[in-house]
Amino acid sequence: MAISESKLNVFMENFVRDAGAVMHAATVFVGDQLGLYKALAQGPATAAELAARTSTDTRYLLEWLSAQAASGYVEYDGATQRFFMTEEQAFALAQEDSPAFVPGAFQIAVAQFKAIPKMMQAMRTGLGLGWHEHDPNLFRGTERFFRPGYAANLVDQWIPAIEGLPAMLERGVRVADVGCGHGASTLLMARAYPASRFVGFDYHAPSIEHASTIAREAGFGSDRLDFQVAGAADYPGRWHLVTFFDCLHDMGDPVGAARHVREALEPDGVWMLVEPFSNERLEDNINPVGRVFYSASTFICTPASRSQPGARCLGAQAGEQRLREVAQEAGFRHFRRAAQTPFNLIFEVKP
């Protein structure tokens, strides 16, 4: 073997960075779940002072805080032996409504690690792993990961990018949010457009139960906002707007799901399709965002599709052309990229 020492050193530097990130992920999850970031965001503290704020153990907190400082997630003042968070760190780690809130991603990572034994078996056999077969951290983490981007863009950017859609929603129409999960997207739209009626559909009954509870706590009646258990190819009703948020690529038969959208739409209706950002070619997705989505797709998206009839396995990096082909196979003639962010592609689809 002709080993280049300089190339090996670069690889080992990547390894050290990645090993630190993997080990650090568990500390982020614990800090989020125990409210440590939110407590530290209130002001600088020694380990003992933060322990008093959070009813946790001082010695464990000293080690946890040291790990956060070494990772750049908090700061440390050696003169006072106090730890503190910059405004940017607090914005990303301690504010649930922030568009940069990141702990949900680490919650998803925890769920992926818990799925390792099942995925090893799936990769040997080629069988699938359904969404419902994952650890519940996946369901909550997915909501917390995607909700900041939806909150920042859905009402102010994505809906206005669909021709005529804001006026339609303000006038009052029927909206089906398919694959709604815990209902973050459905709730955001319902709050913004009180004249319209929204129904979130998902095959996963525990997620529908969670979404229904949140809606009730937010003061919505079922006449304005409702959540029902139904699959992407059998939800009932006629709709002026059907939305799919980051879920079409998880489906075994995305063409069948798209065909059901076309059949369920009113003549002047529109399908708003939101999918993870992706370029068309693999070589153009070899970047930090592609790394996140391909990794998630390996453990979550592709196995979910493989577990369903059809097993189309679009994957989280399907790209615009493959999504267009799905819509065209289902009978749609109008397919337009309406907006995009570093994490999402938003399409306007019409019969």
C-alpha positions in Angstrom: 0.0 0.0 0.0 1.3 3.4 -0.9 0.0 5.5 1.9 0.2 9.3 1.7 0.9 10.6 5.1 -0.7 14.0 4.4 -3.9 12.4 3.0 -4.0 10.1 6.0 -3.6 13.0 8.4 -6.6 14.8 6.7 -8.7 11.7 7.1 -7.7 11.3 10.7 -8.6 14.9 11.4 -12.0 14.2 9.9 -12.3 11.1 12.1 -11.5 13.1 15.3 -14.0 15.7 14.4 -16.7 13.1 13.6 -16.0 11.0 16.7 -16.3 14.1 18.9 -19.6 15.0 17.2 -21.1 11.6 17.7 -20.1 11.5 21.4 -21.2 15.1 21.8 -24.7 14.4 20.4 -25.7 12.4 23.5 -24.7 15.4 25.7 -26.8 17.8 23.6 -29.8 15.5 24.0 -29.4 15.3 27.7 -28.9 19.0 28.1 -32.0 19.7 26.0 -34.2 17.2 27.9 -33.0 18.5 31.3 -33.4 22.2 30.4 -29.7 22.9 30.9 -29.3 25.2 27.9 -32.4 27.2 28.8 -31.2 27.6 32.3 -27.7 28.7 31.3 -29.2 31.1 28.8 -30.6 33.0 31.9 -27.0 34.1 32.8 -23.4 33.0 33.5 -23.0 30.3 36.1 -20.5 28.0 37.7 -21.3 24.3 37.7 -22.7 24.6 41.2 -24.8 27.5 40.4 -26.3 25.9 37.3 -26.9 22.7 39.4 -28.9 24.8 41.8 -31.0 26.3 39.0 -31.8 22.9 37.5 -31.8 20.5 40.5 -29.0 18.4 39.0 -25.7 17.1 40.3 -22.8 19.6 40.4 -20.1 17.1 39.5 -21.9 15.8 36.5 -22.7 19.3 35.4 -19.0 20.3 35.5 -18.2 17.5 33.1 -21.2 18.3 30.9 -20.4 22.0 30.8 -16.7 21.2 30.0 -17.9 19.1 27.1 -20.1 21.9 25.8 -17.3 24.4 26.0 -14.9 22.1 24.2 -17.5 21.7 21.5 -18.2 25.4 21.1 -21.8 25.1 22.4 -21.1 27.3 25.5 -18.3 29.6 26.6 -16.0 29.5 29.6 -14.5 32.3 31.6 -11.4 30.9 33.4 -11.1 33.9 35.7 -14.5 33.5 37.2 -14.9 29.7 36.5 -18.3 30.5 35.0 -19.9 29.2 31.9 -22.2 31.3 29.7 -23.9 31.3 26.3 -23.5 33.9 23.5 -26.8 35.2 22.1 -26.2 33.1 19.0 -25.7 29.9 21.0 -28.8 30.6 23.1 -30.8 31.3 19.9 -29.9 27.9 18.5 -30.0 25.8 21.7 -32.4 27.4 24.1 -35.2 29.1 22.1 -37.8 26.5 20.9 -39.4 29.1 18.5 -36.1 30.1 16.9 -35.7 29.4 13.2 -32.2 28.1 14.1 -33.2 25.8 16.9 -31.1 22.6 16.5 -31.8 20.1 19.4 -34.4 18.3 17.4 -31.8 17.0 15.0 -29.9 15.4 17.9 -33.2 13.8 19.1 -33.5 12.2 15.7 -29.9 11.0 15.9 -30.7 9.3 19.3 -33.6 7.5 17.6 -31.3 6.4 14.8 -28.8 4.9 17.2 -31.6 3.0 18.9 -32.6 1.6 15.5 -29.2 0.1 14.7 -30.1 -3.6 15.5 -33.2 -3.4 13.4 -31.3 -1.7 10.5 -28.6 -4.3 10.5 -31.2 -6.9 10.0 -33.0 -4.8 7.4 -29.8 -4.3 5.4 -29.1 -8.0 5.4 -32.6 -9.0 4.3 -33.7 -6.0 2.3 -36.8 -5.8 4.4 -38.2 -2.4 5.5 -38.5 -0.6 8.8 -41.7 1.3 9.2 -41.9 4.8 10.7 -44.1 3.4 13.5 -41.3 0.8 14.4 -38.9 3.5 15.5 -38.2 5.0 19.0 -40.7 7.8 19.9 -37.8 10.3 19.9 -37.9 10.1 16.1 -41.5 11.5 16.1 -40.8 14.3 18.5 -37.4 15.0 17.1 -38.7 15.3 13.6 -41.3 17.8 14.6 -38.7 19.9 16.5 -36.2 19.7 13.7 -38.5 20.8 10.9 -40.8 23.2 12.8 -38.3 26.1 13.0 -37.9 26.1 9.2 -41.6 25.9 8.7 -42.2 28.7 11.2 -39.7 30.9 9.5 -40.8 30.3 5.9 -44.2 28.7 5.5 -46.6 31.6 6.0 -44.2 34.5 5.0 -42.4 32.9 2.0 -43.7 29.5 0.8 -47.4 30.2 0.6 -47.0 33.6 -1.1 -44.8 31.8 -3.7 -47.8 29.7 -4.8 -49.8 31.7 -7.3 -53.1 32.8 -5.8 -52.8 30.8 -2.7 -52.7 33.5 0.0 -56.0 35.0 -1.3 -57.6 31.5 -1.5 -56.7 30.8 2.2 -57.8 34.3 3.3 -61.1 33.7 1.6 -61.7 30.4 3.3 -61.1 27.0 1.8 -60.6 23.4 2.9 -57.0 22.2 3.4 -55.6 18.7 3.9 -52.2 18.4 5.4 -51.1 14.8 4.5 -48.4 13.1 6.5 -48.8 15.7 9.1 -47.0 13.9 12.0 -47.3 15.9 15.2 -49.1 18.7 13.2 -46.5 21.5 13.3 -47.2 22.6 9.7 -51.0 22.2 10.1 -51.1 24.4 13.3 -49.0 27.1 11.7 -51.3 27.4 8.7 -54.5 27.3 10.9 -53.2 30.1 13.0 -52.4 32.3 10.0 -55.6 31.7 8.1 -58.6 31.6 10.4 -61.2 31.6 7.6 -60.0 28.3 6.3 -60.5 24.8 7.7 -57.6 22.4 8.1 -57.4 18.7 8.6 -54.1 16.9 9.2 -53.9 13.3 8.1 -51.3 10.7 9.2 -51.3 6.9 9.3 -49.5 7.0 12.7 -52.2 7.0 15.4 -49.9 8.2 18.3 -48.8 11.2 16.2 -52.4 12.1 15.5 -53.3 11.8 19.1 -50.4 14.1 20.0 -51.4 16.7 17.4 -55.0 16.6 18.5 -53.9 17.3 22.1 -51.8 20.3 21.0 -54.6 21.7 18.9 -57.0 21.5 21.9 -54.5 23.1 24.2 -54.1 25.9 21.6 -57.9 26.6 21.7 -58.9 25.2 18.3 -62.2 23.5 17.8 -62.6 20.6 15.4 -64.6 22.9 13.1 -61.4 24.8 12.4 -58.6 22.3 12.9 -58.9 18.5 13.1 -56.5 15.6 13.0 -57.5 12.2 11.6 -55.8 8.8 11.1 -55.6 8.1 7.4 -53.0 7.1 4.8 -51.8 9.1 1.9 -53.9 7.1 -0.6 -57.1 6.9 1.3 -57.9 10.1 3.2 -61.4 11.3 2.5 -62.8 14.6 1.2 -62.5 17.2 -1.5 -59.9 19.9 -1.0 -58.8 23.2 -2.4 -55.2 22.8 -1.1 -53.4 19.6 -0.3 -50.0 19.9 1.4 -47.2 17.3 1.8 -44.3 18.4 4.1 -41.2 16.3 3.9 -43.0 13.0 3.6 -43.6 12.0 -0.1 -40.2 10.5 -0.4 -40.9 8.2 2.6 -43.9 6.6 0.9 -43.8 3.2 -0.8 -46.1 4.3 -3.6 -45.6 8.1 -4.1 -47.3 7.9 -7.5 -50.4 6.4 -5.9 -50.3 9.1 -3.2 -49.9 11.8 -5.9 -52.8 10.3 -7.9 -55.0 10.5 -4.8 -54.1 14.1 -4.4 -55.2 14.8 -8.0 -58.5 12.9 -7.4 -59.2 14.8 -4.1 -58.4 18.3 -5.4 -61.2 20.7 -6.4 -60.9 21.9 -10.1 -59.1 25.1 -9.0 -57.1 23.3 -6.3 -53.3 23.1 -5.8 -50.9 20.7 -4.3 -48.1 22.2 -2.3 -45.2 19.7 -2.2 -42.3 20.4 0.2 -39.3 18.1 0.1 -35.8 18.1 1.4 -33.4 20.2 -0.7 -31.4 18.1 -3.2 -29.5 18.6 -6.4 -30.0 16.2 -9.2 -26.7 14.4 -9.1 -25.0 12.6 -6.2 -21.8 14.4 -6.8 -23.5 17.7 -6.3 -25.0 16.5 -3.0 -21.7 15.5 -1.4 -21.8 18.4 1.0 -22.8 19.0 4.7 -26.6 19.2 3.9 -26.4 16.1 1.7 -24.6 14.3 4.5 -27.4 15.0 7.0 -30.1 14.0 4.6 -28.4 10.9 3.1 -27.7 9.6 6.7 -31.3 10.2 7.8 -32.5 8.6 4.6 -30.4 5.5 5.2 -32.0 4.8 8.6 -35.5 6.4 8.3 -36.7 7.4 4.8 -35.6 4.5 2.6 -36.5 1.8 5.2 -40.0 3.4 5.6 -40.6 3.2 1.9 -39.3 -0.3 1.7 -41.8 -1.4 4.4 -44.8 -0.3 2.3 -46.4 -1.7 -0.9 -44.6 -0.3 -3.9 -41.3 0.4 -2.2 -40.3 3.1 -4.6 -37.6 4.3 -2.3 -37.2 7.9 -3.6 -34.9 8.7 -0.6 -34.5 12.1 1.1 -32.3 13.3 -1.8 -34.8 12.5 -4.6 -34.2 15.8 -6.5 -36.6 17.9 -8.6 -36.6 15.7 -11.7 -37.6 12.5 -9.9 -40.3 14.4 -8.0 -41.6 15.8 -11.3 -41.7 12.4 -12.8 -43.8 11.2 -9.9 -46.3 14.0 -10.4 -46.4 13.4 -14.1 -47.1 9.7 -13.7 -50.0 10.6 -11.4 -51.5 12.8 -14.2 -50.4 16.3 -13.1 -49.4 18.6 -15.9 -48.2 21.7 -14.0 -45.1 21.3 -11.8 -43.1 24.4 -10.8 -40.4 25.1 -8.2 -41.9 27.9 -6.3 -39.3 28.5 -3.6 -36.3 27.0 -1.9 -34.2 27.2 1.3 -30.9 25.5 2.1 -33.0 22.6 3.5 -36.2 22.5 1.4 -37.6 22.6 -2.1 -41.2 23.9 -2.5 -43.2 22.9 -5.5 -46.5 24.2 -7.0 -48.4 21.3 -8.5 -51.6 21.5 -10.4 -53.7 19.2 -12.7 
